Structure formats: structure tokens, C-alpha cells
Amino acid sequence: MIGSKKKDGQKTQVFVTGWLVMLLAVPAYAWLSQELLDQIDKNRADVAKIKDIVLNGDQKHQAFDRLAILGEKFTTRICGSQELEDSIDYIAEEMRKENIATVYFENVTALKWSRGKEFAEILTPLRRPMSIMSLGSSVGTNGTLTAEIVVVKSFDELKARQDVAGKIVVYNQVWQGYGTSNAYRTRGASEASLKGARGALVRSITDFSIYSPHTGQQDYYENITKIPVACITVEDAEMLQRYQDRNVSVTVSMTTEPVNHGEVITRNLVAEIPGNVLPDEVVIFGGHIDAWDVGTGSMDDGGGVMISWQALSVIKKLGLIPKRTLRVVLWTCEEFGLVGGEAYYNAHKEASDKVSLIMESDHGVFNPYGLKFSGSGLARAIMEEILKDLNDINTTRVLEGGGDSSDTGWWVDEKKVPGVELYSGNENYFYFHHSNGDTMTVLDKDQLDRATILWATAAYAVANLDGLLPRDGDYPTTSSVSTRPLSVPNAATAAMALLIAYQLMRRQQ
């Protein structure tokens, strides 16, 4: 009897294990109410129309063609420039030609800075020019600055050195990802100034270089002596490091003529298709319209601007009107401290309870895989269900987290609005970021089309739900769990788990 009980216990254990494997194969938040499923199902025919007109109709490759015009007609869309304002006017006029009902501007105060002439040269131990780009808001050299250099790999190394005063500090920091390495660009001049340096040169914030400097914004500490700062190429930073390691003294001259012009008025551009049931509730999606004055800004962030504009155009062209308002926002002066995004948030944050979803693409529009999503488990499950209709273009993935982008982070982090960032194959994004390499050449027509479909589908389907996307805490109760069948992959996994359990039970007999 004891042996029999042991065998029966083993059978039970194996069977239960099989069921546990099956249950674990299904995401905990995968179960949606039948009511939600029905709402999403109603959009499927419209999603098919969106795909068809972009892949096979007159909207095919229009995103790429429009982006080429934007980047190559308004090349230097730097904050405060006339080119930026002209590009805003151009897009607004084109939108009005498409009969988009509501197109307007919101004024934003920003600081204007312009680059001017810039040149640098190694004088000793050899004569050699260096490619440089002044960093945003930097002061100029006021003539030519000539000084010996000191090379450091970290702020700690800089603070430990006693031979910095009167020299030019060269930062040759190791690439540790943009979030970490970017500190040398933003704080490098100030930290060097605290040590008495006369200028600073920063290794470009990139993981790959073909002698390409990468610019970007820097910020001076308060009550500090402002010194000129520019980025240099990875190659030059490493060469200067090698000279120092060989105890070879290096003298560099640099001439930069940037100008800080003070405050100017720029604009966020807003365009809407009003909802026909709940027009005061919105889905917001967009990108930032400004760019650096190098390259054409086609990648950062022309692609995000274009898939947002194009998504609205496609929906308008098809005559689709969702329950909620679709609102495109093209934020201004993101590159100079998230100025447009912060101004927009401050102006509208009191209406955050009316925002169902906020979306921004600001990490390049490459081969799209799906969306990065920040929000509740139930809201993420809804997004997964919506994107199932895009299985044929391979854009169905919904990653947990990462939905707070540069201009939308306040909405997601402070107001808990569900947020989305495009998830695409941007592994090489920082090869071109803030450099002359940011041009149309790095983008692909078909990938832009697929990203447009993804963007339009997500925005339209969410705007057409009966209710807002649920926020943190709004998880389904047991009474609202549906009898939705398992998806094919989960059903197969469950069947395999039960089969294994059955075979193990037979072996125990």
C-alpha cells in the first residue's frame, strides 16, 4: 500500500506539473474581457484598409518622399533658426491642403544659438587639422585658443590631476552607452572649468566612427567661468591619448565663433482629426521637428515626425473617424533641453486624465518590430491584441517599459498616462546621431511604410475603444475574465505540456 500511494503521488505531481507548465506559458495579463475583444475586432477592417493603402495604394513610399523634402529643403532646423520656423509652416500648409480639420501652433520661448566658423589643429608634435563641432550653447574662443592638452578618461581622473590649469582638457571616455557617456558632453566644459582649464574637447558620443564628429547640447553650471567646448572624433581622441601615454607633449589650437542670441519665440505644431463621440479625449502621437545643424535631421527626428504626419494623412485619406480625437504634436527645440515637450506638458497637464495614450518616435525609424510600452498589464494586453492584425508585416511585439520618450516622459512618469515609443532595429542609431551622417541614406522606404502602418494602427485603434486605456491598478477582476481561446502559440505549448505529463505518468505505471 505504501508503494502504491507513492506511485499515485508521483502521478499527481507529474500531472499538476504539466498543468503548471501550461498555465505559465500564458501571460498573466493575456485574458481580456469579451467586450474589449469585440471592440478591437471592430477595427480590423479599418486596419486592413490602412495596410492596403500604404503597401499598395497611393500612400506607398510617401513617407520617404515627404521626409526627403523636409530634410533637404529645410536642412538646418536648429532651435531658433528661420529654417526651423519655415519647416513648421511648410508642414502646416501641407496638412491644410489635405483638409485636416484642425492645424494650429502653440508658442514656445527658447534660447537661440548658432554655430559659426570652427577650426582646430594639432600644432606639436606634428601639424595636423582636427575635425570639430562646437557643442550647443558653448561660448566661442574669442580669437584663437592655443594651449597644451591634458587627456583624461573620466571625471575622477580629471579631479585627481593637478596639472590642468591653463590647458585644454580632452575627454577620451570609454563608450558605456549613450545614457552614461553623454555626461561628458553635457558636463565636460563645466568640470574642466572647475579645474582651471581654458577649453575642452570631448570624444564624440558614439560607438562607431569613420572620422565623424557628433555634436549635441551641453550645459554650463551656474556661476562658473564659461569655456569653449567642442566634440572631436573618436580617432583623434584616441590618438591624443596615445601621445600622452608616450609622454609626448601636445599643443592644440582651436578657433570657434558660436553666438548665443538670447530668447526667441518658436512653435509646437498641432494637428487633429476630432473624435466623433468623445472629442475631448485624445490619443497624442508625434516627434520633434527641430534637428541639429549638421546632416539633414532625417533620422533624428525627421523619421518620427514623418510617420506621425503620414499616419494622420492616411487616416484622413481613408475617411476614418475614431471615437476620440487623434492629435499629432510636432514638438520644437527638443535638442536644446526638451523645450517644446516641457512647454506642451505644462500647458496641458491638467487634462492628462483625458489622454488615453501618448506616443513618440525619437530613436530612429528603422526596421519596425513593434512598440515599447509603459503602462498597466491590462493596457499592454490590449496593445498586444491590437497589433495582432499586423502579423503579416512583422510588427506585433509589445515590450514592457521604455514607452517614455524625450518629449513625453512627464506624461508617463508623473501623470501615469500610458506611453509608447517605436521599437525598431536601431542598433546603429548612434553611428549617425547628431552628425553629418544623419541623412536620408540611413533610412529605407519600405521600413518607413511599415512603421507608418504600425503608428496609424496603434493610434487609431486605441482612439476607437469605448474607454480610455486602463492605467495602473485597473486590472481585470475574475468576474471580467473572458473565455477567450488561447492564441495558437500558447495553445500549442499547453498541448505539448499535457502530452509530456501524460507520457511521464505512463512511465510511472
DAPEFEN-V529855 format. One record per backbone hydrogen bond with DSSP energy under -1.0 kcal/mol. CO is the residue of the C=O (numbers start at 1). NH is the residue of the N-H. E is the energy in kcal/mol with one decimal. If there is no record, write none. Layout:
BEGIN
[[CO	NH	E] [CO	NH	E]]
END
This chain:
BEGIN
[[1	5	-2.6] [2	6	-2.1] [3	7	-2.2] [4	8	-2.6] [5	9	-2.5] [6	10	-2.0] [7	11	-2.4] [8	12	-2.4] [9	13	-2.6] [10	14	-2.6] [11	15	-2.6] [12	16	-2.8] [13	17	-2.5] [14	18	-2.2] [15	19	-2.1] [16	20	-2.6] [17	21	-2.5] [18	22	-2.1] [19	23	-2.5] [20	24	-2.7] [21	25	-1.1] [23	26	-1.3] [27	30	-1.8] [33	37	-2.3] [34	38	-2.4] [35	39	-1.8] [36	40	-2.3] [37	41	-2.5] [38	42	-1.5] [40	43	-1.6] [41	44	-1.4] [43	47	-2.5] [44	48	-2.0] [45	49	-1.5] [46	50	-2.1] [47	51	-2.4] [48	52	-2.3] [49	53	-2.4] [50	54	-1.5] [51	55	-2.7] [52	56	-2.7] [53	59	-1.6] [57	60	-1.4] [59	62	-1.7] [61	65	-2.1] [62	66	-2.8] [63	67	-2.1] [64	68	-2.2] [65	69	-1.6] [66	70	-2.5] [67	71	-2.8] [68	72	-2.2] [69	73	-2.0] [70	74	-1.7] [75	77	-1.0] [77	291	-2.3] [78	81	-2.3] [81	85	-1.6] [82	86	-2.8] [83	87	-2.1] [84	88	-2.0] [85	89	-2.2] [86	90	-2.4] [87	91	-2.3] [88	92	-2.2] [89	93	-2.4] [90	94	-2.3] [91	95	-2.5] [92	96	-2.1] [93	97	-1.8] [95	100	-1.8] [96	99	-1.7] [102	272	-2.6] [104	270	-2.9] [106	268	-2.6] [108	266	-3.2] [110	264	-3.0] [112	261	-2.4] [114	259	-2.5] [117	257	-2.0] [119	255	-3.4] [120	130	-2.5] [121	253	-2.7] [122	128	-2.2] [124	251	-1.9] [128	122	-3.7] [133	231	-3.0] [135	138	-2.2] [136	218	-1.6] [145	254	-2.6] [147	252	-2.7] [148	168	-2.3] [150	170	-2.8] [152	172	-3.2] [154	158	-1.9] [155	159	-2.7] [156	160	-1.6] [157	161	-1.0] [164	167	-2.3] [167	198	-2.8] [167	199	-1.0] [168	150	-2.0] [169	201	-2.9] [170	152	-2.6] [171	203	-1.9] [177	181	-2.7] [178	182	-2.2] [180	183	-1.3] [181	184	-1.6] [182	186	-2.3] [183	187	-2.7] [186	219	-2.1] [187	191	-2.5] [188	192	-2.1] [189	193	-2.5] [190	194	-2.0] [192	197	-2.3] [193	196	-2.1] [196	166	-2.8] [199	169	-2.4] [200	230	-1.7] [201	171	-2.9] [202	232	-2.5] [204	206	-1.7] [216	136	-2.7] [228	200	-2.0] [229	135	-1.9] [230	202	-2.6] [231	133	-1.6] [232	204	-2.0] [233	237	-2.2] [234	238	-2.4] [235	239	-2.0] [236	240	-2.7] [237	241	-1.8] [238	242	-2.0] [239	243	-2.2] [240	244	-2.1] [241	245	-2.6] [242	246	-1.4] [243	248	-2.6] [244	247	-2.1] [250	149	-2.2] [251	123	-2.9] [251	124	-1.3] [252	147	-2.4] [253	121	-2.6] [254	145	-2.9] [255	119	-2.6] [256	141	-1.7] [259	114	-2.4] [262	112	-2.8] [264	110	-2.5] [266	108	-2.8] [268	106	-2.1] [269	330	-3.0] [270	104	-2.8] [271	328	-3.1] [272	102	-1.4] [273	326	-2.4] [278	281	-1.9] [281	325	-2.4] [282	356	-2.8] [283	327	-2.8] [284	359	-2.4] [285	329	-1.5] [286	361	-1.7] [287	331	-1.8] [297	302	-2.0] [298	303	-1.0] [301	305	-2.3] [302	306	-2.5] [303	307	-2.4] [304	308	-1.2] [305	309	-2.5] [306	310	-3.2] [307	311	-1.9] [308	312	-1.9] [309	313	-2.3] [310	314	-2.7] [311	315	-2.1] [312	316	-2.4] [313	317	-3.0] [314	318	-2.0] [315	320	-2.1] [316	319	-1.2] [322	276	-2.1] [323	277	-1.8] [323	278	-3.0] [325	283	-2.2] [326	273	-2.2] [327	285	-2.3] [328	271	-2.3] [330	269	-2.0] [331	289	-2.3] [332	340	-1.9] [333	339	-1.8] [334	337	-1.1] [334	338	-2.5] [338	342	-2.4] [339	343	-2.3] [340	344	-2.3] [341	345	-2.2] [342	346	-2.6] [343	347	-1.8] [344	348	-1.4] [345	349	-2.0] [348	351	-2.0] [349	352	-1.8] [351	354	-2.1] [352	355	-1.5] [354	282	-2.5] [357	284	-2.4] [358	420	-2.1] [359	286	-1.5] [367	425	-2.1] [369	397	-2.0] [370	423	-2.2] [371	399	-2.8] [372	421	-1.8] [373	401	-3.9] [374	419	-2.4] [376	380	-2.2] [377	381	-2.1] [378	382	-2.0] [379	383	-2.1] [380	384	-2.3] [381	385	-2.2] [382	386	-2.4] [383	387	-2.3] [386	389	-1.2] [387	390	-2.3] [388	391	-1.5] [390	393	-1.4] [390	395	-1.5] [391	394	-1.2] [397	371	-2.7] [399	373	-3.0] [405	409	-1.5] [408	412	-1.8] [409	413	-3.3] [410	414	-2.3] [410	415	-1.1] [411	417	-2.3] [418	358	-2.1] [419	374	-2.6] [420	360	-2.3] [421	372	-3.2] [423	369	-3.1] [423	370	-1.7] [424	426	-2.4] [426	429	-2.1] [428	431	-1.7] [429	432	-1.2] [429	433	-1.2] [432	435	-1.6] [434	215	-2.6] [435	438	-1.7] [437	439	-1.7] [438	296	-3.4] [439	442	-1.4] [440	443	-1.8] [444	448	-2.1] [445	449	-1.8] [446	450	-2.3] [447	451	-2.3] [448	452	-2.1] [449	453	-2.2] [450	454	-2.3] [451	455	-2.7] [452	456	-2.9] [453	457	-2.7] [454	458	-2.4] [455	459	-2.2] [456	460	-2.6] [457	461	-2.5] [458	462	-1.8] [459	463	-2.1] [460	464	-1.2] [462	465	-1.3] [463	324	-1.7] [471	474	-2.5] [473	475	-1.5] [477	480	-1.5] [487	491	-3.0] [488	492	-2.4] [489	493	-2.1] [490	494	-2.5] [491	495	-2.5] [492	496	-2.4] [493	497	-2.3] [494	498	-2.2] [495	499	-2.2] [496	500	-2.4] [497	501	-2.2] [498	502	-2.5] [499	503	-2.5] [500	504	-2.5] [501	505	-2.1] [502	506	-2.0] [503	507	-1.8] [504	508	-1.2]]
END
